[in-house]
Amino acid sequence: MTSQHRILLVDDDPSILRLAQFCLEDRGLVVMLAEDGDRALDLLRDEDFDLIVLDLMLPGKNGFEVLTILRSSQRNTEVPVYILSARATDEVREQAEAAGANGYIRKPFIPDELADTVIQALT
C-alpha cells in the first residue's frame, strides 16, 4: 500500500510502539507515536490523523479518558479509533464502543494482522 495516511499510535510500552510502528510503516503509513494519554491529546490538538490506535492502560490520562475527550472536542471527532489492549473482556469492549471506539485489537498482536486491520479501517 502506497499511501500517506497518518496514524497516531498511543502505547506506554516502547517495544509495542516500535513493533507496531515498524509493521505500519512497512505498509507505507506515516506513524506518529505517543507514550501516554496527555502526549496523545497534545498531538491531536496540533495534527490531523486518519486513524488512531490507542491503548487503554496509559499513564496520565488513560485510553478511555483520551477517547472521551477526543469524541467531545471540535477537532478529530470523526477519526476512527481502534483500541489496542490486553483487556479484551466483553465488558471492556462494550465500554470502549460506548466511548466511541470503532474497533478492538487484542494484545499480544500479530504484526501483519495489526497492519491489515488498520489498512482495512482506512478504506
MIPADO-782397 format. One record per residue (C-alpha): x, y, z; residue in three letters; residue number from 1. Coordinates in steps of 0.1 Angstrom, whole numbers, plus 5000, padded with zeros to 4 digits. Each point is the difference from the previous one (the first is absolute). Example, Ala and Ser with C-alpha at 12.3 -4.5 7.8 and 13.67 -1.06 7.14 Angstrom:
2
<site x="5123" y="4955" z="5078" type="ALA" seq="1"/>
<site x="5014" y="5034" z="4993" type="SER" seq="2"/>
//
This chain:
123
<site x="5000" y="5000" z="5000" type="MET" seq="1"/>
<site x="5015" y="5033" z="4990" type="THR" seq="2"/>
<site x="4982" y="5027" z="5020" type="SER" seq="3"/>
<site x="5007" y="5029" z="5021" type="GLN" seq="4"/>
<site x="4974" y="4991" z="5026" type="HIS" seq="5"/>
<site x="5009" y="5013" z="5034" type="ARG" seq="6"/>
<site x="4997" y="4978" z="5030" type="ILE" seq="7"/>
<site x="5003" y="5010" z="5036" type="LEU" seq="8"/>
<site x="5012" y="4970" z="5021" type="LEU" seq="9"/>
<site x="4996" y="5004" z="5038" type="VAL" seq="10"/>
<site x="5015" y="4975" z="5024" type="ASP" seq="11"/>
<site x="5022" y="5002" z="5031" type="ASP" seq="12"/>
<site x="5021" y="4969" z="4991" type="ASP" seq="13"/>
<site x="5030" y="5010" z="4978" type="PRO" seq="14"/>
<site x="5003" y="4965" z="4985" type="SER" seq="15"/>
<site x="4964" y="5000" z="4989" type="ILE" seq="16"/>
<site x="5004" y="5035" z="4985" type="LEU" seq="17"/>
<site x="5030" y="4990" z="4980" type="ARG" seq="18"/>
<site x="4985" y="4967" z="4987" type="LEU" seq="19"/>
<site x="4967" y="5016" z="4990" type="ALA" seq="20"/>
<site x="5018" y="5030" z="4985" type="GLN" seq="21"/>
<site x="5022" y="4977" z="4979" type="PHE" seq="22"/>
<site x="4972" y="4979" z="4987" type="CYS" seq="23"/>
<site x="4978" y="5030" z="4991" type="LEU" seq="24"/>
<site x="5028" y="5020" z="4984" type="GLU" seq="25"/>
<site x="5010" y="4969" z="4980" type="ASP" seq="26"/>
<site x="4965" y="5003" z="4985" type="ARG" seq="27"/>
<site x="5006" y="5036" z="4989" type="GLY" seq="28"/>
<site x="4983" y="5017" z="5029" type="LEU" seq="29"/>
<site x="5013" y="5031" z="5018" type="VAL" seq="30"/>
<site x="5000" y="4992" z="5038" type="VAL" seq="31"/>
<site x="5003" y="5025" z="5029" type="MET" seq="32"/>
<site x="5006" y="4987" z="5035" type="LEU" seq="33"/>
<site x="4987" y="5010" z="5034" type="ALA" seq="34"/>
<site x="5010" y="4982" z="5032" type="GLU" seq="35"/>
<site x="4971" y="5013" z="5021" type="ASP" seq="36"/>
<site x="4966" y="5015" z="4998" type="GLY" seq="37"/>
<site x="5011" y="5036" z="5007" type="ASP" seq="38"/>
<site x="5025" y="4998" z="4971" type="ARG" seq="39"/>
<site x="4974" y="4985" z="4977" type="ALA" seq="40"/>
<site x="4976" y="5029" z="5008" type="LEU" seq="41"/>
<site x="5028" y="5025" z="4993" type="ASP" seq="42"/>
<site x="5006" y="4985" z="4966" type="LEU" seq="43"/>
<site x="4963" y="4999" z="4993" type="LEU" seq="44"/>
<site x="4997" y="5037" z="5007" type="ARG" seq="45"/>
<site x="5026" y="5008" z="4973" type="ASP" seq="46"/>
<site x="4999" y="4972" z="4975" type="GLU" seq="47"/>
<site x="4975" y="4982" z="4978" type="ASP" seq="48"/>
<site x="4999" y="4962" z="4999" type="PHE" seq="49"/>
<site x="4982" y="4975" z="4979" type="ASP" seq="50"/>
<site x="4998" y="4974" z="5027" type="LEU" seq="51"/>
<site x="5010" y="4996" z="5037" type="ILE" seq="52"/>
<site x="5012" y="4968" z="5016" type="VAL" seq="53"/>
<site x="4995" y="5005" z="5038" type="LEU" seq="54"/>
<site x="5010" y="4979" z="5030" type="ASP" seq="55"/>
<site x="4976" y="5002" z="5029" type="LEU" seq="56"/>
<site x="5025" y="4997" z="5029" type="MET" seq="57"/>
<site x="5021" y="5031" z="4998" type="LEU" seq="58"/>
<site x="5018" y="5023" z="5025" type="PRO" seq="59"/>
<site x="4983" y="5034" z="5004" type="GLY" seq="60"/>
<site x="4967" y="4999" z="4982" type="LYS" seq="61"/>
<site x="4990" y="4964" z="4991" type="ASN" seq="62"/>
<site x="4986" y="4989" z="4967" type="GLY" seq="63"/>
<site x="4964" y="5004" z="5010" type="PHE" seq="64"/>
<site x="5007" y="5036" z="5011" type="GLU" seq="65"/>
<site x="5018" y="5008" z="4968" type="VAL" seq="66"/>
<site x="4972" y="4985" z="4979" type="LEU" seq="67"/>
<site x="4974" y="5020" z="5020" type="THR" seq="68"/>
<site x="5018" y="5033" z="4996" type="ILE" seq="69"/>
<site x="5006" y="4993" z="4963" type="LEU" seq="70"/>
<site x="4964" y="4992" z="4993" type="ARG" seq="71"/>
<site x="4988" y="5031" z="5018" type="SER" seq="72"/>
<site x="5025" y="5024" z="4983" type="SER" seq="73"/>
<site x="4995" y="5020" z="4969" type="GLN" seq="74"/>
<site x="5031" y="4985" z="4983" type="ARG" seq="75"/>
<site x="5005" y="4965" z="4988" type="ASN" seq="76"/>
<site x="4966" y="4988" z="5013" type="THR" seq="77"/>
<site x="4994" y="4978" z="4969" type="GLU" seq="78"/>
<site x="5035" y="4983" z="5000" type="VAL" seq="79"/>
<site x="4996" y="4963" z="5004" type="PRO" seq="80"/>
<site x="5015" y="4987" z="5033" type="VAL" seq="81"/>
<site x="5011" y="4964" z="5004" type="TYR" seq="82"/>
<site x="5007" y="4988" z="5036" type="ILE" seq="83"/>
<site x="5032" y="4980" z="5004" type="LEU" seq="84"/>
<site x="4998" y="4982" z="5033" type="SER" seq="85"/>
<site x="5005" y="4968" z="5019" type="ALA" seq="86"/>
<site x="4968" y="5007" z="5019" type="ARG" seq="87"/>
<site x="4977" y="4982" z="4975" type="ALA" seq="88"/>
<site x="4970" y="4991" z="5021" type="THR" seq="89"/>
<site x="4965" y="5006" z="4986" type="ASP" seq="90"/>
<site x="4994" y="5027" z="5026" type="GLU" seq="91"/>
<site x="5032" y="5019" z="4991" type="VAL" seq="92"/>
<site x="4992" y="4998" z="4963" type="ARG" seq="93"/>
<site x="4964" y="5013" z="5006" type="GLU" seq="94"/>
<site x="5014" y="5029" z="5021" type="GLN" seq="95"/>
<site x="5024" y="5008" z="4972" type="ALA" seq="96"/>
<site x="4973" y="5000" z="4974" type="GLU" seq="97"/>
<site x="4977" y="5021" z="5022" type="ALA" seq="98"/>
<site x="5028" y="5025" z="5004" type="ALA" seq="99"/>
<site x="5004" y="5002" z="4962" type="GLY" seq="100"/>
<site x="5025" y="4974" z="4989" type="ALA" seq="101"/>
<site x="4996" y="4985" z="4965" type="ASN" seq="102"/>
<site x="5018" y="4968" z="5006" type="GLY" seq="103"/>
<site x="5021" y="4979" z="5023" type="TYR" seq="104"/>
<site x="5034" y="4983" z="4995" type="ILE" seq="105"/>
<site x="5011" y="4976" z="5027" type="ARG" seq="106"/>
<site x="5035" y="4999" z="5014" type="LYS" seq="107"/>
<site x="5022" y="4982" z="4994" type="PRO" seq="108"/>
<site x="4994" y="5007" z="4964" type="PHE" seq="109"/>
<site x="5014" y="4984" z="4968" type="ILE" seq="110"/>
<site x="5017" y="5028" z="4980" type="PRO" seq="111"/>
<site x="4984" y="4991" z="4967" type="ASP" seq="112"/>
<site x="4966" y="4998" z="5015" type="GLU" seq="113"/>
<site x="5004" y="5034" z="5016" type="LEU" seq="114"/>
<site x="5011" y="5015" z="4967" type="ALA" seq="115"/>
<site x="4972" y="4983" z="4981" type="ASP" seq="116"/>
<site x="4974" y="5013" z="5026" type="THR" seq="117"/>
<site x="5013" y="5035" z="4997" type="VAL" seq="118"/>
<site x="5001" y="5000" z="4962" type="ILE" seq="119"/>
<site x="4965" y="4986" z="4998" type="GLN" seq="120"/>
<site x="4987" y="5027" z="5024" type="ALA" seq="121"/>
<site x="5015" y="5026" z="4977" type="LEU" seq="122"/>
<site x="4982" y="4988" z="4970" type="THR" seq="123"/>
//
